[in-house]
Amino acid sequence: MEKANSNNTLKIVLGIFGIFAAIAVIAVIGIVVWIAMLPDGGVKLGHEMEPYASKYLTDNKIIEPDEKVLAFYDATMAMNSTEAAILTDRRLIYHIGGTTTSVLLQEVEDIRHRKEALIGDVLEAEDSSGTILKIEIAPLNQGETFKNAAMTAWKKAL
């Protein structure tokens, strides 16, 4: 009798474990599929921007109609542009949580760049009023491309 009870207990425990294992596998597959369906991440130059990003910038009036986007970085996992670094022909912009901060390139006095192991590329643009705009681009997201575009646009604006 005891052997039958221990066999039944073992079957129940293994059944519960099997259910949890199946749920975990399905969750992992779901996450992989979700990530695969998202637009490519990383820094995009103006001509490489995804339509969702251009639409978000226009719909939320983050850029002026006559501004040209030179570089764009969507910092969100969902790729929805609610946190993004934007470089235009006139401004360096950071948008997060509905708040947009920008500096005019022609007023920027210095742009500093450094790489940090866990954070990635860090750009700090300081304008003539002393305002510093910091942009962080995660590792493996082409931060060097954003930096190069920013440096070129800044030199042209001077």
Secondary structure, DSSP 4 states (H G I P E B T S, - for coil): -HHHHHHHHHHHHHHHHHHHHHHHHHHHHHHHHHHHHSPP-SEEEGGG--HHHHHHHHHTT-S-TT--EEEEEE--SS--SSEEEEEESSEEEEEETTEEEEEEGGGEEEEEEEEETTTEEEEEEEETTS-EEEEEE-TTS-HHHHHHHHHHHHHHH-
